[in-house]
Amino acid sequence: MSERIGHFGIRKHLEIILNFMRQNIQARYFWIQWSLPFRIANLAVGVAIWFFFGSIFRGSNILDAYGGDFMSYLILGLAVNTVLSHSLNGYYNAVSSAYTGAIESGGSRITMMDYIMLARIPVTTYIIAQVADGYLESFADLIAYLVIGLCFFKVQIKFTSNLPIALLALVLGIIGTSGLGLISASMFWLINARASNEPIRWVLNLLTSILAGVYFPPSLLPSNIQLLSYCLPQTFTLIIVRRALLTTSPWEDLAPYIGVLILFSIVLCYIGLRMFRYSLEVGKKKATIWS
């Protein structure tokens, strides 16, 4: 199989991606030193606030399907949603940063897109690097949520034989929400949705927070609104991960949800890739990108 993709080979693409990520990690030293402690503190305070709100579920059977403990339900949902949220928003943010970001050297300043074009780096390579770097931060948040939950709120996660099922659901959820993220990113060129004003991801972020079950079970919603929640891959991802890690649900009970999530992943990823590829062609015609 040929090792070349576009104007660069696979090794060259990986080298460029790693260089971009290395620069971001070096810049993040100050984030780790100054911002990370405050970020963790904010996460802990936010979870503590929800701990008191969760008292309304005590003695209720609403969460029986998820082990019955509200804090375990909440923290696992928040942890997983950090990664899914990045999959949804990361691609548009990466495209936007190519136009709004800048590089300064020797008193000169050029936009990131100008740098990419002058260096003849495919814009897709830059986007992949930024998205991959964002996953490092989102998985760090996921780990922070789990550590806070296990250490301070006695979250009851069962790391049993269902762990591979939970990991599979997370991967499928990432693929599905990445498809939505690519659709959102394509709007940057298709409808000139710039300055973070992109309607698709705005609507999906709003629906996810309300309908997907991040904070409370979708079963609490009116029946007609519950149908909307099952139009989101995040809903099925959270259901599978929670039932796999908070209960002893057998594979057979989770298989239907996994089947739907696989379908979501295939369809949304295909549509997202096609739309994003088309949007790149539109960007080339508008002479706003090189490759």
Secondary structure, 3 states (H helix, E strand, C coil): CCCEECCEEHHHHHHHHHHHHHHHHHHCHHHHHHHHHHHHHHHHHHHHHHHHHHHHHCCCCCCHHHCCCHHHHHHHHHHHHHHHHHHHHHHHHHHHHHHHCEEEECCEEEEHHHHHHHCCCCHHHHHHHHHHHHHHHHHHHHHHHHHHHHHHCCCCCCCCCCHHHHHHHHHHHHHHHHHHHHHHHHHHHHCCCCCCCCHHHHHHHHHHHHHCCCCCCHHHCCHHHHHHHCCCHHHHHHHHHHHHHHCCCCHHHHHHHHHHHHHHHHHHHHHHHHHHHHHHHHHHHCCCCCC
